[in-house]
Amino acid sequence: MPKLNILVINNLADRHMKVIQSVAPNSNVITCNYEQAAEHIKDIDILVPWGSMDISPLYHNAPKLAWIHSLSAGVEGLIFAEIKNAHTIITNSKGIHGIPVSEHVFAMMLAFTRGLDVFIRQQVKHQWKRTTVDEIHEKTIGIVGLGSIGREIAKKAKGMGMKVVASKQTITKELFVDELFPPDKLHELLSLSDFVVTALPLLEETKHLFSIEEFAAMKPSAYLINIARGGIIKQDDLITALQQGLIKGACLDVFDEEPLPESSPLWDMPNVIITPHVAALSPSYLDRAIKLFADNLSRFQQNKEMLNIIDKIKGY
């Protein structure tokens, strides 16, 4: 097999290098940070960045680049005008995030229903006060975007005795979903849901999908959980909806601007839980991502059909 030059814009442990070299023993694997990537890109055949990285400056200086594999599911930084009609293949790491993200979603739901958001604040003040607590049993979870993450959330939700409604571009039979809606029935899904989880890619058609009209369609007792991308939500409208009581609360892991500016009103809202874009993180993350990359690397070398090929026009 020909020698391949592979550039990974992230640190890798020895075990990760061994996985790659087990399928491509002749490969030359270079790891570096984003700032150092330009030093190596000229001779690179395969680039492995994170999907949020702006790789367009690298791409223009990479005449040999045949394939880009995103370590994340999102690829918003990897698609730009010049690459859309080029032969460069783009793949992503879809399918590896379901376990940590679904656990994060349930941590957030249970934090609100069991009053942990209140009790943690009270503990800091050494206060012993009871607050109203609730159950998620027999509540309805609405999953907006039923991909691999959405399905893992749905599976866990059924195991917790919840009703599951979801939206998806194509209506299919889904084992853990009680009712499936097309995208144009979003408001109907929202009106039924006690918890609304966004699990969509950020595309032109999903940008600011959630504005004041969508929050008004939700139950006043409902919670919003965003583990997708910040741009899916019109943040000023969310702040208004929380202030006016259109929805009861929100769990937010992603934002338009990250880190979230200190001046944002969201920081001080008692009905908001903020986490710093960690929903998908896990000690197993890179193990799973590199295993998937190695599988695709084997397919790439043998000219076999690859996994998770991105439609560069659609953006996913």
C-alpha positions as CSV (number, residue, x, y, z in Angstrom):
1,M,0.0,0.0,0.0
2,P,1.2,3.6,-0.7
3,K,2.6,5.6,2.2
4,L,0.0,8.0,3.5
5,N,0.7,11.3,5.3
6,I,-1.9,11.8,8.0
7,L,-2.2,15.0,10.0
8,V,-4.3,14.9,13.2
9,I,-5.0,18.3,14.8
10,N,-5.1,17.0,18.3
11,N,-2.9,15.1,20.7
12,L,-3.1,11.3,20.5
13,A,-2.0,8.7,23.0
14,D,0.2,5.8,22.0
15,R,-2.8,3.5,22.0
16,H,-4.5,5.7,19.4
17,M,-1.4,5.7,17.2
18,K,-1.3,1.9,17.4
19,V,-4.9,1.6,16.2
20,I,-4.2,3.8,13.2
21,Q,-0.9,2.0,12.3
22,S,-2.6,-1.4,12.7
23,V,-4.7,-0.6,9.6
24,A,-2.1,1.6,7.8
25,P,1.4,0.4,8.9
26,N,3.1,2.5,6.2
27,S,1.4,5.7,7.2
28,N,3.2,8.7,8.6
29,V,1.0,10.1,11.4
30,I,1.7,13.7,12.6
31,T,-0.1,15.3,15.5
32,C,-0.1,19.0,16.2
33,N,-2.3,21.9,17.3
34,Y,-4.2,24.2,14.9
35,E,-1.5,26.9,14.9
36,Q,1.2,24.3,13.8
37,A,-0.9,22.6,11.1
38,A,0.3,25.0,8.4
39,E,3.8,23.8,8.8
40,H,2.8,20.2,7.7
41,I,-0.2,20.6,5.4
42,K,1.7,20.7,2.0
43,D,2.4,17.0,1.9
44,I,-0.7,15.7,3.7
45,D,-3.0,13.2,2.2
46,I,-5.5,12.9,5.0
47,L,-6.5,15.6,7.5
48,V,-8.2,14.9,10.9
49,P,-9.4,18.1,12.5
50,W,-12.3,19.0,14.7
51,G,-15.4,20.0,12.7
52,S,-15.5,23.5,14.1
53,M,-12.0,24.4,12.9
54,D,-11.7,26.8,9.9
55,I,-9.5,24.7,7.6
56,S,-9.9,26.8,4.5
57,P,-6.5,28.4,4.9
58,L,-5.0,25.0,5.2
59,Y,-6.9,23.6,2.3
60,H,-5.6,26.2,-0.1
61,N,-2.0,24.9,0.6
62,A,-2.8,21.2,0.5
63,P,-2.5,20.0,-3.1
64,K,-2.4,16.3,-2.1
65,L,-5.4,16.3,0.3
66,A,-7.8,13.6,-0.6
67,W,-9.9,13.1,2.6
68,I,-10.8,15.1,5.7
69,H,-12.2,13.3,8.7
70,S,-13.9,15.3,11.5
71,L,-13.3,14.1,15.0
72,S,-16.7,15.6,15.8
73,A,-20.1,15.1,14.3
74,G,-20.4,18.8,13.2
75,V,-18.5,19.8,10.1
76,E,-19.5,23.5,9.9
77,G,-15.8,24.7,9.7
78,L,-14.9,22.2,7.0
79,I,-17.3,23.2,4.3
80,F,-16.7,26.3,2.3
81,A,-17.1,27.4,-1.3
82,E,-14.0,25.9,-2.8
83,I,-14.4,22.5,-1.3
84,K,-18.0,21.9,-2.3
85,N,-17.2,21.0,-5.9
86,A,-13.8,19.5,-5.2
87,H,-13.1,15.7,-5.1
88,T,-12.0,15.9,-1.4
89,I,-14.0,13.5,0.7
90,I,-15.3,14.7,4.0
91,T,-16.5,12.2,6.7
92,N,-17.4,12.8,10.3
93,S,-17.6,11.0,13.7
94,K,-21.4,10.6,13.8
95,G,-22.5,7.7,16.0
96,I,-19.9,8.0,18.8
97,H,-21.6,10.7,20.9
98,G,-24.9,9.0,21.9
99,I,-23.8,7.6,25.2
100,P,-22.3,10.7,26.9
101,V,-24.7,13.2,25.3
102,S,-27.8,11.1,26.3
103,E,-26.4,10.8,29.9
104,H,-25.9,14.5,30.0
105,V,-29.5,15.1,28.9
106,F,-30.8,12.9,31.7
107,A,-28.5,14.6,34.2
108,M,-30.0,17.9,33.3
109,M,-33.7,16.7,33.4
110,L,-33.2,15.0,36.7
111,A,-31.4,18.1,38.1
112,F,-34.5,20.1,37.5
113,T,-37.1,17.6,38.5
114,R,-35.3,16.6,41.7
115,G,-34.5,20.2,42.6
116,L,-30.7,19.8,42.4
117,D,-30.4,23.2,40.8
118,V,-32.0,24.7,43.9
119,F,-30.3,22.5,46.5
120,I,-26.8,23.1,45.2
121,R,-27.3,26.9,45.4
122,Q,-28.7,26.4,49.0
123,Q,-25.8,24.2,50.0
124,V,-23.3,27.0,49.2
125,K,-25.3,29.2,51.7
126,H,-25.7,26.3,54.3
127,Q,-29.5,26.5,53.9
128,W,-31.8,23.5,54.7
129,K,-35.0,24.2,52.7
130,R,-37.2,21.9,50.8
131,T,-38.5,22.7,47.4
132,T,-41.0,21.0,45.2
133,V,-39.6,18.0,43.4
134,D,-41.1,15.9,40.5
135,E,-40.6,12.8,38.5
136,I,-39.7,12.3,34.8
137,H,-41.8,9.0,34.8
138,E,-44.7,9.3,32.3
139,K,-43.5,12.8,31.2
140,T,-43.1,13.5,27.5
141,I,-39.8,14.2,25.9
142,G,-39.7,15.8,22.5
143,I,-36.5,15.1,20.5
144,V,-36.0,17.6,17.7
145,G,-33.7,15.7,15.3
146,L,-33.8,11.9,15.5
147,G,-30.2,11.0,14.5
148,S,-27.9,8.6,16.3
149,I,-27.8,10.9,19.4
150,G,-31.6,11.3,19.3
151,R,-32.2,7.6,19.2
152,E,-29.9,7.0,22.2
153,I,-31.9,9.6,24.1
154,A,-35.1,8.0,23.0
155,K,-34.0,4.5,24.1
156,K,-33.0,5.7,27.6
157,A,-36.2,7.7,27.9
158,K,-38.3,4.7,27.2
159,G,-36.3,2.8,29.9
160,M,-37.2,5.6,32.3
161,G,-40.9,5.2,31.6
162,M,-41.3,8.4,29.5
163,K,-43.4,9.0,26.4
164,V,-41.2,9.9,23.4
165,V,-42.1,12.1,20.5
166,A,-39.6,13.2,17.9
167,S,-39.1,14.9,14.6
168,K,-37.2,13.7,11.6
169,Q,-36.9,14.6,7.9
170,T,-38.1,11.1,6.7
171,I,-40.8,9.3,8.6
172,T,-39.6,5.8,9.5
173,K,-40.5,3.1,12.0
174,E,-38.6,3.8,15.2
175,L,-38.4,1.3,18.0
176,F,-38.3,3.8,20.9
177,V,-40.5,6.6,19.6
178,D,-44.2,6.8,20.3
179,E,-45.0,9.4,17.7
180,L,-42.8,10.8,14.9
181,F,-43.4,14.2,13.3
182,P,-42.1,15.8,10.1
183,P,-40.2,19.1,10.5
184,D,-43.2,21.2,9.5
185,K,-45.1,19.8,12.5
186,L,-42.6,21.1,15.0
187,H,-45.1,23.2,16.9
188,E,-47.3,20.2,17.5
189,L,-44.4,18.3,18.9
190,L,-43.5,21.3,21.2
191,S,-47.0,21.5,22.5
192,L,-46.9,17.9,23.7
193,S,-43.5,18.0,25.3
194,D,-42.5,18.4,29.0
195,F,-38.8,18.4,27.9
196,V,-37.6,19.6,24.5
197,V,-34.2,18.4,23.4
198,T,-32.5,19.8,20.3
199,A,-30.3,17.3,18.5
200,L,-29.9,18.9,15.1
201,P,-26.9,19.9,13.0
202,L,-26.5,23.7,12.4
203,L,-27.5,24.3,8.8
204,E,-29.0,27.3,7.0
205,E,-32.5,25.9,7.6
206,T,-31.9,25.1,11.3
207,K,-30.3,28.4,12.2
208,H,-32.5,30.2,14.7
209,L,-35.1,27.4,14.3
210,F,-36.1,28.2,17.9
211,S,-37.4,31.8,18.2
212,I,-40.1,33.4,20.3
213,E,-42.9,31.6,18.3
214,E,-41.5,28.2,19.2
215,F,-41.1,29.1,22.9
216,A,-44.7,30.3,22.8
217,A,-45.8,26.9,21.4
218,M,-44.2,25.1,24.3
219,K,-45.9,24.3,27.6
220,P,-45.2,27.0,30.3
221,S,-44.1,24.0,32.5
222,A,-41.6,22.7,29.8
223,Y,-37.8,22.8,29.8
224,L,-35.5,23.3,26.8
225,I,-32.3,21.3,26.6
226,N,-29.8,22.3,23.9
227,I,-26.9,19.9,23.3
228,A,-26.7,20.6,19.6
229,R,-25.4,24.0,18.5
230,G,-26.0,27.4,19.9
231,G,-27.1,28.9,16.6
232,I,-30.2,26.7,16.5
233,I,-31.7,29.0,19.2
234,K,-32.2,32.7,18.9
235,Q,-30.6,33.5,22.2
236,D,-32.3,36.9,22.9
237,D,-35.7,35.3,22.3
238,L,-34.8,32.5,24.7
239,I,-33.9,35.0,27.4
240,T,-37.2,36.8,26.8
241,A,-39.1,33.5,27.0
242,L,-37.4,32.6,30.3
243,Q,-38.1,36.1,31.7
244,Q,-41.7,36.1,30.7
245,G,-42.4,32.5,31.9
246,L,-43.2,31.2,28.4
247,I,-41.1,28.1,29.4
248,K,-40.1,27.0,32.9
249,G,-36.3,26.6,32.4
250,A,-33.4,25.7,30.1
251,C,-30.3,23.5,30.2
252,L,-27.8,24.9,27.8
253,D,-24.5,23.3,26.8
254,V,-23.9,25.3,23.6
255,F,-24.0,29.0,22.7
256,D,-23.7,31.4,19.8
257,E,-20.5,32.7,21.4
258,E,-18.3,30.5,23.4
259,P,-17.3,31.0,26.1
260,L,-20.6,32.6,27.0
261,P,-19.8,36.3,27.7
262,E,-19.8,37.3,31.4
263,S,-22.4,40.0,30.6
264,S,-25.1,37.4,29.4
265,P,-28.2,37.5,31.6
266,L,-28.3,33.7,31.3
267,W,-25.6,33.3,34.0
268,D,-27.8,34.8,36.7
269,M,-31.1,33.1,35.8
270,P,-32.2,30.7,38.5
271,N,-34.1,28.6,36.0
272,V,-31.1,28.0,33.7
273,I,-28.3,25.4,34.0
274,I,-25.2,26.2,32.0
275,T,-22.5,23.7,31.1
276,P,-19.4,24.7,29.0
277,H,-19.9,22.6,25.9
278,V,-19.1,19.3,27.6
279,A,-22.2,17.1,26.8
280,A,-20.2,14.9,24.4
281,L,-17.0,14.7,26.4
282,S,-15.9,11.4,28.0
283,P,-12.7,9.6,28.7
284,S,-13.7,7.2,25.9
285,Y,-14.3,10.0,23.3
286,L,-11.0,9.8,21.4
287,D,-10.9,5.9,21.7
288,R,-14.3,5.8,19.9
289,A,-13.4,8.6,17.4
290,I,-10.0,7.0,16.4
291,K,-11.6,3.5,16.1
292,L,-14.1,4.9,13.7
293,F,-11.4,6.8,11.8
294,A,-9.3,3.6,11.5
295,D,-12.2,1.7,10.2
296,N,-12.7,4.4,7.5
297,L,-8.9,4.5,6.9
298,S,-9.0,0.8,6.1
299,R,-11.9,1.4,3.7
300,F,-10.2,4.3,2.1
301,Q,-7.1,2.3,1.3
302,Q,-9.2,-0.5,-0.2
303,N,-11.4,1.8,-2.2
304,K,-14.4,0.5,-0.3
305,E,-17.5,2.5,0.6
306,M,-16.7,4.8,3.5
307,L,-18.8,5.5,6.6
308,N,-20.4,8.9,7.4
309,I,-19.6,10.6,4.1
310,I,-20.8,14.2,4.2
311,D,-23.0,15.6,1.4
312,K,-21.0,18.9,1.0
313,I,-24.0,20.7,-0.6
314,K,-26.4,19.8,2.2
315,G,-23.8,20.2,4.9
316,Y,-24.4,16.9,6.7
